[in-house]
Amino acid sequence: MEGNSSASIKKAVIENQFLAVISVRLAEEEIKNGKIHVFQNIEPDWDRFFSIVYHKNKVVTDEMKNLIEVVKDYIDVDVLKGISTGKLVG
């Protein structure tokens, strides 16, 4: 099944007990209130990295600078801290 939005995927997981691969950040609220349970991959194969690309001749606004800082700090935020999760093993 493919979903058109993170909301439709979360709804399918909650209502139909489906499994899905989505960012924990998209389901943070549902994870914290126990509606969605997380299985973490024990291998780092699914780790994601982000890059910011912008035109060299454009002004970098304060909003853009804030976004750049959010992306830089992304790896340091543990959304699952204190939440019991399962482990996905190969």
PDB file as gemmi writes it, atoms N, CA and C in Angstrom:
CRYST1    1.000    1.000    1.000  90.00  90.00  90.00 P 1                      
ATOM      1  N   MET A   1       0.839  -1.175   0.000  1.00  0.00           N  
ATOM      2  CA  MET A   1       0.000   0.000   0.000  1.00  0.00           C  
ATOM      3  C   MET A   1       0.888   1.244   0.000  1.00  0.00           C  
ATOM      4  N   GLU A   2       0.459   2.235  -0.721  1.00  0.00           N  
ATOM      5  CA  GLU A   2       1.139   3.523  -0.698  1.00  0.00           C  
ATOM      6  C   GLU A   2       0.174   4.546  -0.152  1.00  0.00           C  
ATOM      7  N   GLY A   3       0.685   5.446   0.662  1.00  0.00           N  
ATOM      8  CA  GLY A   3      -0.140   6.524   1.203  1.00  0.00           C  
ATOM      9  C   GLY A   3       0.232   7.835   0.563  1.00  0.00           C  
ATOM     10  N   ASN A   4      -0.740   8.713   0.480  1.00  0.00           N  
ATOM     11  CA  ASN A   4      -0.493  10.021  -0.125  1.00  0.00           C  
ATOM     12  C   ASN A   4       0.047  11.037   0.872  1.00  0.00           C  
ATOM     13  N   SER A   5      -0.049  10.717   2.149  1.00  0.00           N  
ATOM     14  CA  SER A   5       0.433  11.649   3.162  1.00  0.00           C  
ATOM     15  C   SER A   5       0.829  10.871   4.408  1.00  0.00           C  
ATOM     16  N   SER A   6       1.595  11.520   5.254  1.00  0.00           N  
ATOM     17  CA  SER A   6       1.972  10.861   6.505  1.00  0.00           C  
ATOM     18  C   SER A   6       0.735  10.609   7.362  1.00  0.00           C  
ATOM     19  N   ALA A   7      -0.251  11.485   7.286  1.00  0.00           N  
ATOM     20  CA  ALA A   7      -1.483  11.300   8.064  1.00  0.00           C  
ATOM     21  C   ALA A   7      -2.227  10.044   7.626  1.00  0.00           C  
ATOM     22  N   SER A   8      -2.305   9.792   6.329  1.00  0.00           N  
ATOM     23  CA  SER A   8      -3.003   8.592   5.852  1.00  0.00           C  
ATOM     24  C   SER A   8      -2.243   7.324   6.230  1.00  0.00           C  
ATOM     25  N   ILE A   9      -0.936   7.389   6.227  1.00  0.00           N  
ATOM     26  CA  ILE A   9      -0.124   6.236   6.627  1.00  0.00           C  
ATOM     27  C   ILE A   9      -0.309   5.962   8.114  1.00  0.00           C  
ATOM     28  N   LYS A  10      -0.254   7.008   8.937  1.00  0.00           N  
ATOM     29  CA  LYS A  10      -0.448   6.836  10.376  1.00  0.00           C  
ATOM     30  C   LYS A  10      -1.841   6.281  10.674  1.00  0.00           C  
ATOM     31  N   LYS A  11      -2.852   6.768   9.974  1.00  0.00           N  
ATOM     32  CA  LYS A  11      -4.224   6.296  10.173  1.00  0.00           C  
ATOM     33  C   LYS A  11      -4.322   4.806   9.840  1.00  0.00           C  
ATOM     34  N   ALA A  12      -3.701   4.380   8.749  1.00  0.00           N  
ATOM     35  CA  ALA A  12      -3.721   2.965   8.360  1.00  0.00           C  
ATOM     36  C   ALA A  12      -3.023   2.109   9.406  1.00  0.00           C  
ATOM     37  N   VAL A  13      -1.927   2.597   9.951  1.00  0.00           N  
ATOM     38  CA  VAL A  13      -1.195   1.861  10.977  1.00  0.00           C  
ATOM     39  C   VAL A  13      -2.052   1.720  12.234  1.00  0.00           C  
ATOM     40  N   ILE A  14      -2.666   2.806  12.659  1.00  0.00           N  
ATOM     41  CA  ILE A  14      -3.457   2.806  13.894  1.00  0.00           C  
ATOM     42  C   ILE A  14      -4.737   1.992  13.738  1.00  0.00           C  
ATOM     43  N   GLU A  15      -5.477   2.201  12.660  1.00  0.00           N  
ATOM     44  CA  GLU A  15      -6.794   1.581  12.508  1.00  0.00           C  
ATOM     45  C   GLU A  15      -6.741   0.145  12.009  1.00  0.00           C  
ATOM     46  N   ASN A  16      -5.720  -0.203  11.237  1.00  0.00           N  
ATOM     47  CA  ASN A  16      -5.665  -1.532  10.621  1.00  0.00           C  
ATOM     48  C   ASN A  16      -4.498  -2.379  11.095  1.00  0.00           C  
ATOM     49  N   GLN A  17      -3.749  -1.879  12.064  1.00  0.00           N  
ATOM     50  CA  GLN A  17      -2.584  -2.581  12.600  1.00  0.00           C  
ATOM     51  C   GLN A  17      -1.582  -2.930  11.505  1.00  0.00           C  
ATOM     52  N   PHE A  18      -1.393  -2.000  10.574  1.00  0.00           N  
ATOM     53  CA  PHE A  18      -0.403  -2.167   9.513  1.00  0.00           C  
ATOM     54  C   PHE A  18       0.989  -1.858  10.062  1.00  0.00           C  
ATOM     55  N   LEU A  19       1.981  -2.261   9.310  1.00  0.00           N  
ATOM     56  CA  LEU A  19       3.356  -1.851   9.553  1.00  0.00           C  
ATOM     57  C   LEU A  19       3.710  -0.797   8.511  1.00  0.00           C  
ATOM     58  N   ALA A  20       4.545   0.149   8.882  1.00  0.00           N  
ATOM     59  CA  ALA A  20       4.955   1.189   7.945  1.00  0.00           C  
ATOM     60  C   ALA A  20       6.378   1.621   8.264  1.00  0.00           C  
ATOM     61  N   VAL A  21       7.035   2.138   7.261  1.00  0.00           N  
ATOM     62  CA  VAL A  21       8.353   2.734   7.447  1.00  0.00           C  
ATOM     63  C   VAL A  21       8.193   4.225   7.205  1.00  0.00           C  
ATOM     64  N   ILE A  22       8.213   4.977   8.297  1.00  0.00           N  
ATOM     65  CA  ILE A  22       8.130   6.437   8.215  1.00  0.00           C  
ATOM     66  C   ILE A  22       9.056   7.022   9.278  1.00  0.00           C  
ATOM     67  N   SER A  23       9.326   8.282   9.159  1.00  0.00           N  
ATOM     68  CA  SER A  23      10.157   8.968  10.136  1.00  0.00           C  
ATOM     69  C   SER A  23       9.450   9.013  11.485  1.00  0.00           C  
ATOM     70  N   VAL A  24      10.199   8.761  12.554  1.00  0.00           N  
ATOM     71  CA  VAL A  24       9.599   8.856  13.884  1.00  0.00           C  
ATOM     72  C   VAL A  24       9.150  10.282  14.169  1.00  0.00           C  
ATOM     73  N   ARG A  25       9.758  11.232  13.516  1.00  0.00           N  
ATOM     74  CA  ARG A  25       9.358  12.628  13.710  1.00  0.00           C  
ATOM     75  C   ARG A  25       7.958  12.899  13.165  1.00  0.00           C  
ATOM     76  N   LEU A  26       7.558  12.164  12.138  1.00  0.00           N  
ATOM     77  CA  LEU A  26       6.209  12.342  11.588  1.00  0.00           C  
ATOM     78  C   LEU A  26       5.142  11.723  12.486  1.00  0.00           C  
ATOM     79  N   ALA A  27       5.551  10.783  13.329  1.00  0.00           N  
ATOM     80  CA  ALA A  27       4.587  10.089  14.195  1.00  0.00           C  
ATOM     81  C   ALA A  27       4.907  10.316  15.676  1.00  0.00           C  
ATOM     82  N   GLU A  28       5.625  11.370  15.970  1.00  0.00           N  
ATOM     83  CA  GLU A  28       6.093  11.615  17.338  1.00  0.00           C  
ATOM     84  C   GLU A  28       4.947  11.622  18.352  1.00  0.00           C  
ATOM     85  N   GLU A  29       3.883  12.322  18.056  1.00  0.00           N  
ATOM     86  CA  GLU A  29       2.750  12.420  18.984  1.00  0.00           C  
ATOM     87  C   GLU A  29       2.104  11.046  19.197  1.00  0.00           C  
ATOM     88  N   GLU A  30       1.884  10.316  18.120  1.00  0.00           N  
ATOM     89  CA  GLU A  30       1.251   9.001  18.206  1.00  0.00           C  
ATOM     90  C   GLU A  30       2.136   7.990  18.929  1.00  0.00           C  
ATOM     91  N   ILE A  31       3.428   8.140  18.783  1.00  0.00           N  
ATOM     92  CA  ILE A  31       4.372   7.261  19.492  1.00  0.00           C  
ATOM     93  C   ILE A  31       4.316   7.554  20.988  1.00  0.00           C  
ATOM     94  N   LYS A  32       4.358   8.835  21.335  1.00  0.00           N  
ATOM     95  CA  LYS A  32       4.366   9.224  22.747  1.00  0.00           C  
ATOM     96  C   LYS A  32       3.060   8.853  23.454  1.00  0.00           C  
ATOM     97  N   ASN A  33       1.925   8.883  22.731  1.00  0.00           N  
ATOM     98  CA  ASN A  33       0.665   8.535  23.395  1.00  0.00           C  
ATOM     99  C   ASN A  33       0.307   7.059  23.232  1.00  0.00           C  
ATOM    100  N   GLY A  34       1.236   6.270  22.693  1.00  0.00           N  
ATOM    101  CA  GLY A  34       1.074   4.823  22.644  1.00  0.00           C  
ATOM    102  C   GLY A  34       0.202   4.288  21.524  1.00  0.00           C  
ATOM    103  N   LYS A  35      -0.190   5.126  20.567  1.00  0.00           N  
ATOM    104  CA  LYS A  35      -1.008   4.654  19.450  1.00  0.00           C  
ATOM    105  C   LYS A  35      -0.180   3.917  18.405  1.00  0.00           C  
ATOM    106  N   ILE A  36       1.099   4.274  18.302  1.00  0.00           N  
ATOM    107  CA  ILE A  36       2.012   3.630  17.353  1.00  0.00           C  
ATOM    108  C   ILE A  36       3.221   3.134  18.130  1.00  0.00           C  
ATOM    109  N   HIS A  37       3.604   1.881  17.875  1.00  0.00           N  
ATOM    110  CA  HIS A  37       4.782   1.298  18.513  1.00  0.00           C  
ATOM    111  C   HIS A  37       5.918   1.263  17.487  1.00  0.00           C  
ATOM    112  N   VAL A  38       7.127   1.494  17.944  1.00  0.00           N  
ATOM    113  CA  VAL A  38       8.283   1.597  17.063  1.00  0.00           C  
ATOM    114  C   VAL A  38       9.165   0.356  17.181  1.00  0.00           C  
ATOM    115  N   PHE A  39       9.597  -0.130  16.021  1.00  0.00           N  
ATOM    116  CA  PHE A  39      10.636  -1.145  15.950  1.00  0.00           C  
ATOM    117  C   PHE A  39      11.846  -0.459  15.343  1.00  0.00           C  
ATOM    118  N   GLN A  40      12.930  -0.423  16.080  1.00  0.00           N  
ATOM    119  CA  GLN A  40      14.140   0.210  15.581  1.00  0.00           C  
ATOM    120  C   GLN A  40      15.008  -0.814  14.871  1.00  0.00           C  
ATOM    121  N   ASN A  41      15.587  -0.407  13.752  1.00  0.00           N  
ATOM    122  CA  ASN A  41      16.536  -1.243  13.031  1.00  0.00           C  
ATOM    123  C   ASN A  41      17.845  -1.233  13.817  1.00  0.00           C  
ATOM    124  N   ILE A  42      18.373  -2.406  14.158  1.00  0.00           N  
ATOM    125  CA  ILE A  42      19.606  -2.432  14.945  1.00  0.00           C  
ATOM    126  C   ILE A  42      20.837  -2.081  14.113  1.00  0.00           C  
ATOM    127  N   GLU A  43      20.708  -2.154  12.803  1.00  0.00           N  
ATOM    128  CA  GLU A  43      21.790  -1.759  11.913  1.00  0.00           C  
ATOM    129  C   GLU A  43      21.586  -0.296  11.520  1.00  0.00           C  
ATOM    130  N   PRO A  44      22.659   0.457  11.362  1.00  0.00           N  
ATOM    131  CA  PRO A  44      22.520   1.873  11.014  1.00  0.00           C  
ATOM    132  C   PRO A  44      22.246   2.117   9.527  1.00  0.00           C  
ATOM    133  N   ASP A  45      21.822   1.072   8.799  1.00  0.00           N  
ATOM    134  CA  ASP A  45      21.624   1.184   7.357  1.00  0.00           C  
ATOM    135  C   ASP A  45      20.599   2.244   6.966  1.00  0.00           C  
ATOM    136  N   TRP A  46      19.654   2.525   7.851  1.00  0.00           N  
ATOM    137  CA  TRP A  46      18.574   3.438   7.499  1.00  0.00           C  
ATOM    138  C   TRP A  46      18.794   4.843   8.021  1.00  0.00           C  
ATOM    139  N   ASP A  47      19.956   5.115   8.574  1.00  0.00           N  
ATOM    140  CA  ASP A  47      20.222   6.465   9.052  1.00  0.00           C  
ATOM    141  C   ASP A  47      20.151   7.440   7.883  1.00  0.00           C  
ATOM    142  N   ARG A  48      19.616   8.620   8.166  1.00  0.00           N  
ATOM    143  CA  ARG A  48      19.468   9.614   7.107  1.00  0.00           C  
ATOM    144  C   ARG A  48      20.357  10.812   7.404  1.00  0.00           C  
ATOM    145  N   PHE A  49      20.793  11.434   6.353  1.00  0.00           N  
ATOM    146  CA  PHE A  49      21.603  12.629   6.468  1.00  0.00           C  
ATOM    147  C   PHE A  49      20.988  13.698   5.565  1.00  0.00           C  
ATOM    148  N   PHE A  50      21.032  14.914   6.009  1.00  0.00           N  
ATOM    149  CA  PHE A  50      20.422  16.008   5.268  1.00  0.00           C  
ATOM    150  C   PHE A  50      21.476  17.009   4.843  1.00  0.00           C  
ATOM    151  N   SER A  51      21.212  17.642   3.730  1.00  0.00           N  
ATOM    152  CA  SER A  51      22.072  18.712   3.243  1.00  0.00           C  
ATOM    153  C   SER A  51      21.203  19.910   2.891  1.00  0.00           C  
ATOM    154  N   ILE A  52      21.764  21.069   3.051  1.00  0.00           N  
ATOM    155  CA  ILE A  52      21.089  22.299   2.650  1.00  0.00           C  
ATOM    156  C   ILE A  52      21.802  22.810   1.404  1.00  0.00           C  
ATOM    157  N   VAL A  53      21.029  23.065   0.365  1.00  0.00           N  
ATOM    158  CA  VAL A  53      21.591  23.570  -0.885  1.00  0.00           C  
ATOM    159  C   VAL A  53      20.870  24.877  -1.212  1.00  0.00           C  
ATOM    160  N   TYR A  54      21.633  25.891  -1.488  1.00  0.00           N  
ATOM    161  CA  TYR A  54      21.033  27.168  -1.864  1.00  0.00           C  
ATOM    162  C   TYR A  54      21.945  27.881  -2.852  1.00  0.00           C  
ATOM    163  N   HIS A  55      21.352  28.791  -3.578  1.00  0.00           N  
ATOM    164  CA  HIS A  55      22.068  29.521  -4.628  1.00  0.00           C  
ATOM    165  C   HIS A  55      23.123  30.429  -4.000  1.00  0.00           C  
ATOM    166  N   LYS A  56      24.322  30.383  -4.537  1.00  0.00           N  
ATOM    167  CA  LYS A  56      25.430  31.143  -3.965  1.00  0.00           C  
ATOM    168  C   LYS A  56      25.251  32.653  -4.055  1.00  0.00           C  
ATOM    169  N   ASN A  57      24.414  33.126  -4.978  1.00  0.00           N  
ATOM    170  CA  ASN A  57      24.219  34.568  -5.147  1.00  0.00           C  
ATOM    171  C   ASN A  57      22.955  35.088  -4.474  1.00  0.00           C  
ATOM    172  N   LYS A  58      22.306  34.252  -3.665  1.00  0.00           N  
ATOM    173  CA  LYS A  58      21.076  34.664  -2.985  1.00  0.00           C  
ATOM    174  C   LYS A  58      21.383  35.012  -1.531  1.00  0.00           C  
ATOM    175  N   VAL A  59      20.580  35.889  -0.980  1.00  0.00           N  
ATOM    176  CA  VAL A  59      20.723  36.284   0.414  1.00  0.00           C  
ATOM    177  C   VAL A  59      20.209  35.151   1.293  1.00  0.00           C  
ATOM    178  N   VAL A  60      20.971  34.813   2.327  1.00  0.00           N  
ATOM    179  CA  VAL A  60      20.532  33.812   3.303  1.00  0.00           C  
ATOM    180  C   VAL A  60      19.805  34.571   4.413  1.00  0.00           C  
ATOM    181  N   THR A  61      18.486  34.390   4.469  1.00  0.00           N  
ATOM    182  CA  THR A  61      17.664  35.101   5.445  1.00  0.00           C  
ATOM    183  C   THR A  61      17.817  34.477   6.832  1.00  0.00           C  
ATOM    184  N   ASP A  62      17.309  35.185   7.837  1.00  0.00           N  
ATOM    185  CA  ASP A  62      17.343  34.642   9.198  1.00  0.00           C  
ATOM    186  C   ASP A  62      16.559  33.332   9.282  1.00  0.00           C  
ATOM    187  N   GLU A  63      15.454  33.248   8.547  1.00  0.00           N  
ATOM    188  CA  GLU A  63      14.664  32.015   8.538  1.00  0.00           C  
ATOM    189  C   GLU A  63      15.465  30.855   7.958  1.00  0.00           C  
ATOM    190  N   MET A  64      16.204  31.131   6.885  1.00  0.00           N  
ATOM    191  CA  MET A  64      17.042  30.096   6.279  1.00  0.00           C  
ATOM    192  C   MET A  64      18.150  29.677   7.249  1.00  0.00           C  
ATOM    193  N   LYS A  65      18.736  30.644   7.941  1.00  0.00           N  
ATOM    194  CA  LYS A  65      19.774  30.325   8.924  1.00  0.00           C  
ATOM    195  C   LYS A  65      19.205  29.444  10.037  1.00  0.00           C  
ATOM    196  N   ASN A  66      17.972  29.739  10.462  1.00  0.00           N  
ATOM    197  CA  ASN A  66      17.328  28.919  11.491  1.00  0.00           C  
ATOM    198  C   ASN A  66      17.118  27.490  10.995  1.00  0.00           C  
ATOM    199  N   LEU A  67      16.677  27.348   9.751  1.00  0.00           N  
ATOM    200  CA  LEU A  67      16.483  26.020   9.175  1.00  0.00           C  
ATOM    201  C   LEU A  67      17.805  25.266   9.099  1.00  0.00           C  
ATOM    202  N   ILE A  68      18.850  25.945   8.709  1.00  0.00           N  
ATOM    203  CA  ILE A  68      20.176  25.325   8.640  1.00  0.00           C  
ATOM    204  C   ILE A  68      20.589  24.813  10.017  1.00  0.00           C  
ATOM    205  N   GLU A  69      20.327  25.565  11.060  1.00  0.00           N  
ATOM    206  CA  GLU A  69      20.655  25.128  12.419  1.00  0.00           C  
ATOM    207  C   GLU A  69      19.834  23.913  12.834  1.00  0.00           C  
ATOM    208  N   VAL A  70      18.552  23.887  12.462  1.00  0.00           N  
ATOM    209  CA  VAL A  70      17.704  22.725  12.769  1.00  0.00           C  
ATOM    210  C   VAL A  70      18.269  21.479  12.107  1.00  0.00           C  
ATOM    211  N   VAL A  71      18.657  21.601  10.841  1.00  0.00           N  
ATOM    212  CA  VAL A  71      19.208  20.455  10.118  1.00  0.00           C  
ATOM    213  C   VAL A  71      20.531  20.014  10.739  1.00  0.00           C  
ATOM    214  N   LYS A  72      21.374  20.953  11.128  1.00  0.00           N  
ATOM    215  CA  LYS A  72      22.649  20.610  11.761  1.00  0.00           C  
ATOM    216  C   LYS A  72      22.436  19.866  13.076  1.00  0.00           C  
ATOM    217  N   ASP A  73      21.408  20.261  13.830  1.00  0.00           N  
ATOM    218  CA  ASP A  73      21.145  19.659  15.137  1.00  0.00           C  
ATOM    219  C   ASP A  73      20.287  18.405  15.050  1.00  0.00           C  
ATOM    220  N   TYR A  74      19.849  18.019  13.854  1.00  0.00           N  
ATOM    221  CA  TYR A  74      18.923  16.901  13.691  1.00  0.00           C  
ATOM    222  C   TYR A  74      19.423  15.626  14.355  1.00  0.00           C  
ATOM    223  N   ILE A  75      20.665  15.289  14.148  1.00  0.00           N  
ATOM    224  CA  ILE A  75      21.198  14.019  14.659  1.00  0.00           C  
ATOM    225  C   ILE A  75      21.255  14.001  16.180  1.00  0.00           C  
ATOM    226  N   ASP A  76      21.279  15.149  16.831  1.00  0.00           N  
ATOM    227  CA  ASP A  76      21.415  15.214  18.278  1.00  0.00           C  
ATOM    228  C   ASP A  76      20.089  15.084  19.022  1.00  0.00           C  
ATOM    229  N   VAL A  77      18.981  15.010  18.318  1.00  0.00           N  
ATOM    230  CA  VAL A  77      17.669  14.937  18.957  1.00  0.00           C  
ATOM    231  C   VAL A  77      17.194  13.493  18.948  1.00  0.00           C  
ATOM    232  N   ASP A  78      16.869  12.972  20.146  1.00  0.00           N  
ATOM    233  CA  ASP A  78      16.392  11.598  20.263  1.00  0.00           C  
ATOM    234  C   ASP A  78      14.900  11.618  20.583  1.00  0.00           C  
ATOM    235  N   VAL A  79      14.083  11.501  19.561  1.00  0.00           N  
ATOM    236  CA  VAL A  79      12.632  11.526  19.718  1.00  0.00           C  
ATOM    237  C   VAL A  79      12.157  10.356  20.571  1.00  0.00           C  
ATOM    238  N   LEU A  80      12.873   9.242  20.525  1.00  0.00           N  
ATOM    239  CA  LEU A  80      12.448   8.023  21.215  1.00  0.00           C  
ATOM    240  C   LEU A  80      13.002   7.904  22.638  1.00  0.00           C  
ATOM    241  N   LYS A  81      13.648   8.944  23.133  1.00  0.00           N  
ATOM    242  CA  LYS A  81      14.229   8.882  24.476  1.00  0.00           C  
ATOM    243  C   LYS A  81      13.129   8.573  25.499  1.00  0.00           C  
ATOM    244  N   GLY A  82      13.340   7.517  26.267  1.00  0.00           N  
ATOM    245  CA  GLY A  82      12.398   7.139  27.309  1.00  0.00           C  
ATOM    246  C   GLY A  82      11.205   6.325  26.826  1.00  0.00           C  
ATOM    247  N   ILE A  83      11.161   5.976  25.524  1.00  0.00           N  
ATOM    248  CA  ILE A  83      10.049   5.225  24.971  1.00  0.00           C  
ATOM    249  C   ILE A  83      10.524   3.801  24.678  1.00  0.00           C  
ATOM    250  N   SER A  84       9.750   2.818  25.131  1.00  0.00           N  
ATOM    251  CA  SER A  84      10.080   1.419  24.883  1.00  0.00           C  
ATOM    252  C   SER A  84       9.859   1.089  23.412  1.00  0.00           C  
ATOM    253  N   THR A  85      10.860   0.487  22.781  1.00  0.00           N  
ATOM    254  CA  THR A  85      10.750   0.108  21.366  1.00  0.00           C  
ATOM    255  C   THR A  85      11.191  -1.332  21.188  1.00  0.00           C  
ATOM    256  N   GLY A  86      10.727  -1.941  20.115  1.00  0.00           N  
ATOM    257  CA  GLY A  86      11.191  -3.263  19.720  1.00  0.00           C  
ATOM    258  C   GLY A  86      12.430  -3.117  18.876  1.00  0.00           C  
ATOM    259  N   LYS A  87      13.063  -4.226  18.553  1.00  0.00           N  
ATOM    260  CA  LYS A  87      14.258  -4.208  17.708  1.00  0.00           C  
ATOM    261  C   LYS A  87      13.998  -5.013  16.447  1.00  0.00           C  
ATOM    262  N   LEU A  88      14.297  -4.436  15.299  1.00  0.00           N  
ATOM    263  CA  LEU A  88      14.157  -5.102  14.004  1.00  0.00           C  
ATOM    264  C   LEU A  88      15.495  -5.754  13.680  1.00  0.00           C  
ATOM    265  N   VAL A  89      15.485  -7.055  13.593  1.00  0.00           N  
ATOM    266  CA  VAL A  89      16.719  -7.781  13.312  1.00  0.00           C  
ATOM    267  C   VAL A  89      16.608  -8.498  11.988  1.00  0.00           C  
ATOM    268  N   GLY A  90      17.761  -8.709  11.338  1.00  0.00           N  
ATOM    269  CA  GLY A  90      17.781  -9.305  10.007  1.00  0.00           C  
ATOM    270  C   GLY A  90      17.719 -10.759   9.972  1.00  0.00           C  
TER     271      GLY A  90                                                      
END                                                                             
